Amino acid sequence: MKQFLNEDWAAVSCAGFLILLATMGFKPTLPSFSWMDGATLIHSFPPEILQQLLFLFFSMFILVLVGELLRGAKLSFNAIIGFAVIFLITLVANVITGNKIVKDAGLEIVLFSLFLGLLLSNVFTIPSWIKPMIQTEFYIKIGLVLLGCGIIFKDLMQAGALGLLQSLAVVVIVWQFSFWLCKKFSLDDEWRTMLSSAVAICGVSAAIATAGAIKGDSKKLSHVISLVLITAIPMMLLMPYAAKAMGLSDPVAGAWLGGTIDTTGAVVAAGTVLGEEGLKYATVVKFSQNVLLGIAAFCISVYWTYSKNTTQEKPSLKLIWERFPKFVLGFIAASLVFSFILSPEMVSSVKGTLKGQQTFWFAMAFTCIGLETKFVDIFKMDNGRPAFAFLISQAFNIVFTLVIAWLVFR
């Protein structure tokens, strides 16, 4: 029983409970806002939205408390206050994304959550009573399990094998290049593995899955996630116009964007600039990379177990199982349930709700990352070597993925 009292299983249990509630008709919903100025902003908070927010807050807080109990953590009165502050900061980020200018630019709630957290942590001293609720990895793991609900195998098969072919080629080659480059920068194996996965597979989700597989340092993980989100903004804004300037066809341009931009929302925003056809291919390729996440996490877990074993005996299946990130099993299980067990009508009715919940759990995590990160540390940590290795690897990723996209989709 003790082996189930850890963060991974707690995240799977909490996400599974949310999925069960959604299928039963109980749907804590992330409210959407739409405003242009101060007057329209005030009207964005009718009584029904306030009720939705209260329901969402208490349902998320109860899940966090359950997660704390499942991990054997001690609870305190300050927990609800700390969680309320993090929730409020994330809510402000959500309101900002409702602005028409921000919407038209395609900027995501996770970006503003991160920037608000960074602003607060770099200008003020974060009180100690908030820190117990800064549960970055726990929040993201819940979001990752919910992400599995959107990975429908039928949709992937309809999209064809080309997207999967490109994703597989990019993941293998770019990961190897980044891993080699990080070694040239004298980074340790934790840095090398997390950075390579973030660049080559699917950004934040891959970094979290990799950190779980190798039991990685949480500070290094936060650093990698910050790099991913910060570089996603200029890529999202510039790459669609670069594709047009090069005269790329919509399939090639879409596949290029989907294979290089590291967050799903940024891929959609950039693909929209290309048009309907370009957006379709961008989404297919990004979707394919998400599917590879579970396989990659398993491979990395096995590799790490064998390579880091200090005894003469080969690691046992038991040791591999202990190191394997259990939340990936939740991700895969959710995908299988939504692909093959639930009816299409049920999937359609709950998919939007679970997507909204997934988004807010991710946003809460990025608020936490901002609150525990000093902006100046991004290029100071390890003398800036991780940041430079990431940027060079991302540049290689952009060029290599363009070549592969042209060969596969031209």
GUROLUM-924214 format. One record per residue (C-alpha): z, y, x; residue number from 1; residue in three letters. Coordinates in nm, 2 decimals. Each point is the difference from the previous one (the first is absolute). Layout:
REM residues N
[atom [Z Y X] NUM "Ala"] ...
//
This chain:
REM residues 410
[atom [0.00 0.00 0.00] 1 "Met"] [atom [0.08 0.23 0.29] 2 "Lys"] [atom [-0.36 0.00 0.12] 3 "Gln"] [atom [-0.11 0.17 -0.32] 4 "Phe"] [atom [0.25 0.30 0.05] 5 "Leu"] [atom [-0.24 0.22 0.20] 6 "Asn"] [atom [-0.22 0.30 -0.06] 7 "Glu"] [atom [-0.33 -0.19 -0.04] 8 "Asp"] [atom [0.13 -0.23 -0.28] 9 "Trp"] [atom [0.18 0.30 -0.16] 10 "Ala"] [atom [-0.33 0.19 -0.01] 11 "Ala"] [atom [-0.18 -0.30 -0.15] 12 "Val"] [atom [0.27 -0.04 -0.27] 13 "Ser"] [atom [0.00 0.37 -0.09] 14 "Cys"] [atom [-0.38 0.02 -0.02] 15 "Ala"] [atom [-0.02 -0.33 -0.19] 16 "Gly"] [atom [0.25 0.14 -0.25] 17 "Phe"] [atom [-0.22 0.31 -0.05] 18 "Leu"] [atom [-0.30 -0.22 -0.06] 19 "Ile"] [atom [0.19 -0.21 -0.25] 20 "Leu"] [atom [0.12 0.32 -0.19] 21 "Leu"] [atom [-0.36 0.13 -0.01] 22 "Ala"] [atom [-0.13 -0.32 -0.15] 23 "Thr"] [atom [0.28 0.02 -0.26] 24 "Met"] [atom [-0.10 0.35 -0.10] 25 "Gly"] [atom [0.27 0.20 0.19] 26 "Phe"] [atom [-0.20 0.24 0.22] 27 "Lys"] [atom [0.19 0.27 0.20] 28 "Pro"] [atom [-0.29 0.24 0.05] 29 "Thr"] [atom [-0.08 0.25 0.27] 30 "Leu"] [atom [-0.08 0.32 -0.18] 31 "Pro"] [atom [-0.32 0.18 0.09] 32 "Ser"] [atom [-0.01 0.38 0.01] 33 "Phe"] [atom [-0.29 0.25 -0.03] 34 "Ser"] [atom [0.04 0.37 0.07] 35 "Trp"] [atom [-0.17 0.30 0.16] 36 "Met"] [atom [0.27 0.27 0.01] 37 "Asp"] [atom [0.37 0.06 -0.08] 38 "Gly"] [atom [-0.06 0.03 -0.37] 39 "Ala"] [atom [-0.18 -0.33 -0.03] 40 "Thr"] [atom [0.25 -0.16 0.23] 41 "Leu"] [atom [0.29 0.07 -0.24] 42 "Ile"] [atom [-0.20 -0.15 -0.28] 43 "His"] [atom [-0.04 -0.32 0.20] 44 "Ser"] [atom [0.36 -0.10 -0.07] 45 "Phe"] [atom [0.02 -0.08 -0.38] 46 "Pro"] [atom [0.30 -0.20 -0.12] 47 "Pro"] [atom [-0.19 -0.33 0.01] 48 "Glu"] [atom [-0.07 0.04 0.37] 49 "Ile"] [atom [0.36 0.07 0.07] 50 "Leu"] [atom [0.09 -0.32 -0.18] 51 "Gln"] [atom [-0.25 -0.19 0.20] 52 "Gln"] [atom [0.15 0.14 0.32] 53 "Leu"] [atom [0.35 -0.10 -0.09] 54 "Leu"] [atom [-0.11 -0.35 -0.09] 55 "Phe"] [atom [-0.19 -0.03 0.32] 56 "Leu"] [atom [0.29 0.13 0.21] 57 "Phe"] [atom [0.26 -0.23 -0.15] 58 "Phe"] [atom [-0.22 -0.30 0.01] 59 "Ser"] [atom [-0.09 0.06 0.37] 60 "Met"] [atom [0.36 0.07 0.09] 61 "Phe"] [atom [0.13 -0.31 -0.17] 62 "Ile"] [atom [-0.26 -0.21 0.19] 63 "Leu"] [atom [0.11 0.16 0.33] 64 "Val"] [atom [0.36 -0.08 -0.07] 65 "Leu"] [atom [-0.09 -0.36 -0.09] 66 "Val"] [atom [-0.20 -0.01 0.33] 67 "Gly"] [atom [0.31 0.12 0.19] 68 "Glu"] [atom [0.22 -0.27 -0.17] 69 "Leu"] [atom [-0.26 -0.27 0.08] 70 "Leu"] [atom [0.02 0.10 0.37] 71 "Arg"] [atom [0.38 0.01 -0.01] 72 "Gly"] [atom [0.03 0.37 0.06] 73 "Ala"] [atom [0.29 0.21 -0.11] 74 "Lys"] [atom [-0.05 0.25 -0.28] 75 "Leu"] [atom [0.15 0.35 -0.02] 76 "Ser"] [atom [0.01 0.29 -0.24] 77 "Phe"] [atom [-0.22 0.20 0.24] 78 "Asn"] [atom [-0.28 -0.25 -0.05] 79 "Ala"] [atom [-0.11 0.15 -0.34] 80 "Ile"] [atom [0.01 0.35 0.14] 81 "Ile"] [atom [-0.20 -0.09 0.31] 82 "Gly"] [atom [-0.26 -0.19 -0.21] 83 "Phe"] [atom [-0.02 0.29 -0.25] 84 "Ala"] [atom [-0.09 0.24 0.29] 85 "Val"] [atom [-0.27 -0.23 0.14] 86 "Ile"] [atom [-0.13 -0.05 -0.36] 87 "Phe"] [atom [-0.01 0.37 -0.06] 88 "Leu"] [atom [-0.19 0.08 0.32] 89 "Ile"] [atom [-0.26 -0.27 -0.09] 90 "Thr"] [atom [-0.02 0.14 -0.35] 91 "Leu"] [atom [-0.08 0.35 0.15] 92 "Val"] [atom [-0.28 -0.16 0.20] 93 "Ala"] [atom [-0.13 -0.16 -0.32] 94 "Asn"] [atom [0.00 0.34 -0.18] 95 "Val"] [atom [-0.19 0.15 0.29] 96 "Ile"] [atom [-0.27 -0.26 -0.03] 97 "Thr"] [atom [-0.05 0.11 -0.36] 98 "Gly"] [atom [-0.13 0.34 0.11] 99 "Asn"] [atom [-0.37 0.03 -0.07] 100 "Lys"] [atom [-0.09 0.11 0.35] 101 "Ile"] [atom [0.19 -0.29 0.15] 102 "Val"] [atom [-0.16 -0.24 -0.24] 103 "Lys"] [atom [-0.35 0.12 0.08] 104 "Asp"] [atom [0.08 -0.05 0.37] 105 "Ala"] [atom [0.10 -0.36 -0.07] 106 "Gly"] [atom [0.34 0.04 0.18] 107 "Leu"] [atom [0.26 -0.27 -0.07] 108 "Glu"] [atom [0.36 0.01 -0.10] 109 "Ile"] [atom [0.09 -0.20 0.31] 110 "Val"] [atom [-0.13 0.28 0.23] 111 "Leu"] [atom [0.22 0.26 -0.17] 112 "Phe"] [atom [0.30 -0.23 -0.01] 113 "Ser"] [atom [-0.03 -0.04 0.38] 114 "Leu"] [atom [-0.06 0.37 0.06] 115 "Phe"] [atom [0.30 0.10 -0.22] 116 "Leu"] [atom [0.22 -0.25 0.18] 117 "Gly"] [atom [-0.12 0.13 0.34] 118 "Leu"] [atom [0.06 0.36 -0.11] 119 "Leu"] [atom [0.35 -0.07 -0.11] 120 "Leu"] [atom [0.09 -0.21 0.30] 121 "Ser"] [atom [-0.14 0.25 0.25] 122 "Asn"] [atom [0.15 0.31 -0.16] 123 "Val"] [atom [0.34 -0.13 -0.12] 124 "Phe"] [atom [0.25 -0.26 0.10] 125 "Thr"] [atom [-0.02 -0.30 -0.23] 126 "Ile"] [atom [0.35 -0.08 -0.15] 127 "Pro"] [atom [0.15 -0.33 0.09] 128 "Ser"] [atom [0.05 -0.10 -0.36] 129 "Trp"] [atom [-0.38 -0.01 -0.06] 130 "Ile"] [atom [-0.07 -0.23 0.29] 131 "Lys"] [atom [0.13 -0.33 -0.16] 132 "Pro"] [atom [-0.28 0.05 -0.26] 133 "Met"] [atom [-0.27 0.05 0.26] 134 "Ile"] [atom [-0.13 -0.35 -0.05] 135 "Gln"] [atom [-0.36 0.05 0.12] 136 "Thr"] [atom [-0.10 -0.36 0.06] 137 "Glu"] [atom [0.17 -0.13 -0.32] 138 "Phe"] [atom [-0.19 0.25 -0.22] 139 "Tyr"] [atom [-0.33 -0.07 0.17] 140 "Ile"] [atom [0.05 -0.38 -0.04] 141 "Lys"] [atom [0.05 0.04 -0.37] 142 "Ile"] [atom [-0.32 0.20 -0.01] 143 "Gly"] [atom [-0.19 -0.26 0.20] 144 "Leu"] [atom [0.10 -0.28 -0.24] 145 "Val"] [atom [-0.12 0.22 -0.29] 146 "Leu"] [atom [-0.32 0.07 0.19] 147 "Leu"] [atom [-0.08 -0.37 -0.04] 148 "Gly"] [atom [-0.03 0.05 -0.37] 149 "Cys"] [atom [-0.32 0.20 0.07] 150 "Gly"] [atom [-0.16 -0.26 0.22] 151 "Ile"] [atom [-0.21 -0.19 -0.25] 152 "Ile"] [atom [-0.20 -0.28 0.16] 153 "Phe"] [atom [-0.27 0.01 -0.27] 154 "Lys"] [atom [-0.07 0.37 0.08] 155 "Asp"] [atom [-0.02 -0.09 0.37] 156 "Leu"] [atom [-0.25 -0.28 -0.06] 157 "Met"] [atom [-0.22 0.23 -0.23] 158 "Gln"] [atom [-0.01 0.26 0.28] 159 "Ala"] [atom [-0.16 -0.26 0.22] 160 "Gly"] [atom [0.08 -0.14 0.35] 161 "Ala"] [atom [-0.14 0.29 0.20] 162 "Leu"] [atom [0.31 0.22 -0.04] 163 "Gly"] [atom [0.21 -0.29 0.12] 164 "Leu"] [atom [-0.24 -0.07 0.29] 165 "Leu"] [atom [0.02 0.36 0.12] 166 "Gln"] [atom [0.38 0.01 -0.04] 167 "Ser"] [atom [0.04 -0.33 0.20] 168 "Leu"] [atom [-0.21 0.13 0.28] 169 "Ala"] [atom [0.18 0.33 0.02] 170 "Val"] [atom [0.34 -0.15 -0.02] 171 "Val"] [atom [-0.06 -0.25 0.29] 172 "Val"] [atom [-0.19 0.23 0.24] 173 "Ile"] [atom [0.19 0.33 -0.06] 174 "Val"] [atom [0.34 -0.18 0.01] 175 "Trp"] [atom [-0.09 -0.16 0.33] 176 "Gln"] [atom [-0.12 0.34 0.14] 177 "Phe"] [atom [0.31 0.18 -0.11] 178 "Ser"] [atom [0.23 -0.27 0.13] 179 "Phe"] [atom [-0.17 0.02 0.34] 180 "Trp"] [atom [0.00 0.38 0.00] 181 "Leu"] [atom [0.38 0.01 -0.08] 182 "Cys"] [atom [0.06 -0.22 0.30] 183 "Lys"] [atom [-0.19 0.25 0.22] 184 "Lys"] [atom [0.24 0.26 -0.13] 185 "Phe"] [atom [0.29 -0.23 0.11] 186 "Ser"] [atom [0.13 -0.03 -0.35] 187 "Leu"] [atom [0.22 -0.30 -0.08] 188 "Asp"] [atom [-0.11 -0.28 -0.23] 189 "Asp"] [atom [0.17 0.14 -0.31] 190 "Glu"] [atom [-0.20 0.33 0.04] 191 "Trp"] [atom [-0.32 -0.19 0.07] 192 "Arg"] [atom [0.02 -0.23 -0.30] 193 "Thr"] [atom [0.10 0.26 -0.26] 194 "Met"] [atom [-0.25 0.26 0.13] 195 "Leu"] [atom [-0.28 -0.25 0.01] 196 "Ser"] [atom [0.07 -0.13 -0.35] 197 "Ser"] [atom [0.02 0.36 -0.14] 198 "Ala"] [atom [-0.34 0.10 0.15] 199 "Val"] [atom [-0.19 -0.32 -0.06] 200 "Ala"] [atom [0.12 -0.14 -0.34] 201 "Ile"] [atom [0.12 0.24 -0.26] 202 "Cys"] [atom [0.22 0.27 0.13] 203 "Gly"] [atom [0.36 0.03 -0.13] 204 "Val"] [atom [0.00 -0.33 -0.19] 205 "Ser"] [atom [-0.11 -0.19 0.31] 206 "Ala"] [atom [0.26 0.18 0.22] 207 "Ala"] [atom [0.28 -0.10 -0.24] 208 "Ile"] [atom [-0.12 -0.36 -0.02] 209 "Ala"] [atom [-0.03 -0.02 0.38] 210 "Thr"] [atom [0.35 0.15 0.05] 211 "Ala"] [atom [0.14 -0.26 -0.24] 212 "Gly"] [atom [-0.18 -0.28 0.18] 213 "Ala"] [atom [0.13 0.10 0.35] 214 "Ile"] [atom [0.34 0.15 -0.11] 215 "Lys"] [atom [-0.12 0.33 0.15] 216 "Gly"] [atom [0.20 0.31 0.07] 217 "Asp"] [atom [0.02 0.22 -0.31] 218 "Ser"] [atom [-0.03 0.32 0.21] 219 "Lys"] [atom [-0.33 -0.12 0.15] 220 "Lys"] [atom [-0.12 -0.10 -0.35] 221 "Leu"] [atom [0.08 0.35 -0.14] 222 "Ser"] [atom [-0.19 0.15 0.29] 223 "His"] [atom [-0.31 -0.21 -0.06] 224 "Val"] [atom [0.00 0.08 -0.38] 225 "Ile"] [atom [0.03 0.37 0.08] 226 "Ser"] [atom [-0.31 -0.03 0.23] 227 "Leu"] [atom [-0.19 -0.18 -0.27] 228 "Val"] [atom [0.06 0.25 -0.27] 229 "Leu"] [atom [-0.05 0.31 0.22] 230 "Ile"] [atom [-0.34 -0.13 0.13] 231 "Thr"] [atom [-0.11 -0.10 -0.34] 232 "Ala"] [atom [-0.03 0.36 -0.12] 233 "Ile"] [atom [-0.27 0.13 0.24] 234 "Pro"] [atom [-0.19 -0.34 -0.03] 235 "Met"] [atom [0.01 0.03 -0.38] 236 "Met"] [atom [-0.13 0.36 0.01] 237 "Leu"] [atom [-0.26 -0.03 0.27] 238 "Leu"] [atom [-0.15 -0.35 -0.01] 239 "Met"] [atom [-0.19 0.02 -0.33] 240 "Pro"] [atom [-0.18 0.31 0.12] 241 "Tyr"] [atom [-0.07 -0.16 0.34] 242 "Ala"] [atom [-0.15 -0.29 -0.18] 243 "Ala"] [atom [-0.23 0.23 -0.20] 244 "Lys"] [atom [-0.09 0.20 0.31] 245 "Ala"] [atom [-0.11 -0.33 0.17] 246 "Met"] [atom [-0.21 -0.09 -0.30] 247 "Gly"] [atom [0.19 -0.33 -0.06] 248 "Leu"] [atom [-0.09 -0.19 -0.32] 249 "Ser"] [atom [0.28 -0.01 -0.26] 250 "Asp"] [atom [0.09 -0.37 0.07] 251 "Pro"] [atom [0.02 0.05 0.37] 252 "Val"] [atom [0.20 0.33 -0.04] 253 "Ala"] [atom [0.23 -0.16 -0.25] 254 "Gly"] [atom [0.06 -0.30 0.22] 255 "Ala"] [atom [0.07 0.22 0.30] 256 "Trp"] [atom [0.26 0.20 -0.19] 257 "Leu"] [atom [0.17 -0.30 -0.15] 258 "Gly"] [atom [0.02 -0.17 0.33] 259 "Gly"] [atom [0.15 0.29 0.20] 260 "Thr"] [atom [0.22 0.22 -0.23] 261 "Ile"] [atom [0.34 -0.16 -0.01] 262 "Asp"] [atom [0.14 0.08 -0.34] 263 "Thr"] [atom [-0.16 -0.11 -0.33] 264 "Thr"] [atom [0.04 0.34 -0.17] 265 "Gly"] [atom [-0.17 0.18 0.28] 266 "Ala"] [atom [-0.28 -0.26 -0.01] 267 "Val"] [atom [-0.05 0.07 -0.37] 268 "Val"] [atom [0.01 0.38 0.05] 269 "Ala"] [atom [-0.25 -0.02 0.29] 270 "Ala"] [atom [-0.23 -0.25 -0.18] 271 "Gly"] [atom [-0.01 0.23 -0.30] 272 "Thr"] [atom [-0.18 0.27 0.21] 273 "Val"] [atom [-0.27 -0.26 0.07] 274 "Leu"] [atom [-0.06 -0.07 -0.37] 275 "Gly"] [atom [0.04 -0.31 -0.22] 276 "Glu"] [atom [-0.19 -0.24 0.22] 277 "Glu"] [atom [0.17 0.11 0.32] 278 "Gly"] [atom [0.34 -0.02 -0.17] 279 "Leu"] [atom [-0.07 -0.35 -0.12] 280 "Lys"] [atom [-0.07 -0.13 0.35] 281 "Tyr"] [atom [0.29 0.19 0.15] 282 "Ala"] [atom [0.24 -0.16 -0.25] 283 "Thr"] [atom [-0.15 -0.35 0.06] 284 "Val"] [atom [0.05 0.01 0.37] 285 "Val"] [atom [0.35 0.15 -0.03] 286 "Lys"] [atom [0.08 -0.27 -0.26] 287 "Phe"] [atom [-0.12 -0.27 0.24] 288 "Ser"] [atom [0.23 0.13 0.28] 289 "Gln"] [atom [0.30 -0.01 -0.24] 290 "Asn"] [atom [-0.08 -0.36 -0.08] 291 "Val"] [atom [0.00 -0.09 0.37] 292 "Leu"] [atom [0.36 0.15 0.03] 293 "Leu"] [atom [0.18 -0.32 -0.09] 294 "Gly"] [atom [-0.21 -0.22 0.24] 295 "Ile"] [atom [0.04 0.25 0.28] 296 "Ala"] [atom [0.38 0.01 -0.05] 297 "Ala"] [atom [0.02 -0.38 0.02] 298 "Phe"] [atom [-0.21 -0.01 0.32] 299 "Cys"] [atom [0.20 0.27 0.16] 300 "Ile"] [atom [0.33 -0.17 -0.10] 301 "Ser"] [atom [-0.12 -0.33 0.16] 302 "Val"] [atom [-0.13 0.18 0.31] 303 "Tyr"] [atom [0.33 0.19 0.05] 304 "Trp"] [atom [0.21 -0.30 -0.05] 305 "Thr"] [atom [-0.19 -0.20 0.27] 306 "Tyr"] [atom [-0.05 0.28 0.25] 307 "Ser"] [atom [0.37 0.12 -0.02] 308 "Lys"] [atom [0.16 -0.34 0.02] 309 "Asn"] [atom [0.21 -0.01 0.31] 310 "Thr"] [atom [0.08 -0.37 -0.01] 311 "Thr"] [atom [-0.22 -0.28 0.14] 312 "Gln"] [atom [-0.04 -0.16 -0.34] 313 "Glu"] [atom [-0.27 0.11 -0.23] 314 "Lys"] [atom [0.13 0.20 -0.30] 315 "Pro"] [atom [0.06 -0.21 -0.31] 316 "Ser"] [atom [-0.14 0.06 -0.35] 317 "Leu"] [atom [0.36 0.10 -0.08] 318 "Lys"] [atom [-0.01 0.28 0.25] 319 "Leu"] [atom [-0.35 0.12 -0.12] 320 "Ile"] [atom [0.14 0.00 -0.35] 321 "Trp"] [atom [0.30 0.21 0.10] 322 "Glu"] [atom [-0.22 0.26 0.16] 323 "Arg"] [atom [-0.26 0.00 -0.27] 324 "Phe"] [atom [0.02 0.32 -0.22] 325 "Pro"] [atom [0.10 -0.14 -0.34] 326 "Lys"] [atom [-0.12 0.30 -0.19] 327 "Phe"] [atom [-0.35 -0.10 0.08] 328 "Val"] [atom [0.06 -0.31 -0.21] 329 "Leu"] [atom [0.09 0.23 -0.28] 330 "Gly"] [atom [-0.32 0.19 0.06] 331 "Phe"] [atom [-0.21 -0.32 -0.01] 332 "Ile"] [atom [0.19 -0.14 -0.31] 333 "Ala"] [atom [-0.06 0.33 -0.19] 334 "Ala"] [atom [-0.37 -0.02 0.08] 335 "Ser"] [atom [-0.03 -0.36 -0.11] 336 "Leu"] [atom [0.19 0.06 -0.33] 337 "Val"] [atom [-0.21 0.30 -0.09] 338 "Phe"] [atom [-0.32 -0.18 0.11] 339 "Ser"] [atom [0.04 -0.34 -0.16] 340 "Phe"] [atom [0.30 -0.01 -0.24] 341 "Ile"] [atom [0.02 0.31 -0.20] 342 "Leu"] [atom [-0.27 0.08 -0.26] 343 "Ser"] [atom [-0.24 0.28 0.08] 344 "Pro"] [atom [0.14 0.19 -0.30] 345 "Glu"] [atom [0.35 -0.02 0.14] 346 "Met"] [atom [-0.12 0.10 0.35] 347 "Val"] [atom [-0.18 0.30 -0.14] 348 "Ser"] [atom [0.31 0.11 -0.20] 349 "Ser"] [atom [0.25 -0.01 0.28] 350 "Val"] [atom [-0.22 0.08 0.31] 351 "Lys"] [atom [0.02 0.37 -0.04] 352 "Gly"] [atom [0.38 0.00 -0.04] 353 "Thr"] [atom [0.06 -0.22 0.30] 354 "Leu"] [atom [-0.25 0.21 0.21] 355 "Lys"] [atom [0.20 0.31 -0.09] 356 "Gly"] [atom [0.33 -0.17 0.10] 357 "Gln"] [atom [-0.15 -0.12 0.32] 358 "Gln"] [atom [-0.12 0.35 0.09] 359 "Thr"] [atom [0.35 0.15 -0.06] 360 "Phe"] [atom [0.18 -0.27 0.20] 361 "Trp"] [atom [-0.24 0.08 0.29] 362 "Phe"] [atom [0.05 0.37 -0.04] 363 "Ala"] [atom [0.38 -0.05 0.01] 364 "Met"] [atom [-0.04 -0.19 0.32] 365 "Ala"] [atom [-0.21 0.28 0.16] 366 "Phe"] [atom [0.26 0.25 -0.11] 367 "Thr"] [atom [0.25 -0.21 0.19] 368 "Cys"] [atom [-0.23 -0.01 0.31] 369 "Ile"] [atom [-0.02 0.38 0.00] 370 "Gly"] [atom [0.38 0.03 -0.04] 371 "Leu"] [atom [0.06 -0.21 0.31] 372 "Glu"] [atom [-0.28 0.13 0.22] 373 "Thr"] [atom [-0.02 0.32 0.21] 374 "Lys"] [atom [-0.35 0.13 -0.01] 375 "Phe"] [atom [0.01 0.09 0.37] 376 "Val"] [atom [0.09 -0.36 0.09] 377 "Asp"] [atom [-0.34 -0.12 -0.11] 378 "Ile"] [atom [-0.15 0.10 0.34] 379 "Phe"] [atom [0.33 -0.02 0.19] 380 "Lys"] [atom [0.09 -0.36 -0.08] 381 "Met"] [atom [-0.06 -0.21 0.31] 382 "Asp"] [atom [-0.17 0.30 0.16] 383 "Asn"] [atom [-0.26 0.01 -0.28] 384 "Gly"] [atom [-0.16 -0.33 0.12] 385 "Arg"] [atom [0.01 -0.17 -0.35] 386 "Pro"] [atom [-0.16 0.31 -0.16] 387 "Ala"] [atom [-0.28 0.02 0.26] 388 "Phe"] [atom [-0.06 -0.38 -0.02] 389 "Ala"] [atom [-0.02 0.02 -0.38] 390 "Phe"] [atom [-0.25 0.29 0.00] 391 "Leu"] [atom [-0.23 -0.16 0.26] 392 "Ile"] [atom [0.02 -0.33 -0.19] 393 "Ser"] [atom [-0.08 0.18 -0.33] 394 "Gln"] [atom [-0.30 0.17 0.17] 395 "Ala"] [atom [-0.13 -0.34 0.11] 396 "Phe"] [atom [0.06 -0.13 -0.35] 397 "Asn"] [atom [-0.21 0.28 -0.15] 398 "Ile"] [atom [-0.30 -0.07 0.24] 399 "Val"] [atom [0.02 -0.38 -0.02] 400 "Phe"] [atom [0.04 -0.01 -0.38] 401 "Thr"] [atom [-0.30 0.23 -0.04] 402 "Leu"] [atom [-0.21 -0.25 0.21] 403 "Val"] [atom [0.12 -0.30 -0.20] 404 "Ile"] [atom [-0.05 0.18 -0.34] 405 "Ala"] [atom [-0.36 0.09 0.10] 406 "Trp"] [atom [-0.07 -0.36 0.11] 407 "Leu"] [atom [0.15 -0.15 -0.32] 408 "Val"] [atom [-0.09 0.24 -0.27] 409 "Phe"] [atom [-0.32 0.18 0.11] 410 "Arg"] 
//
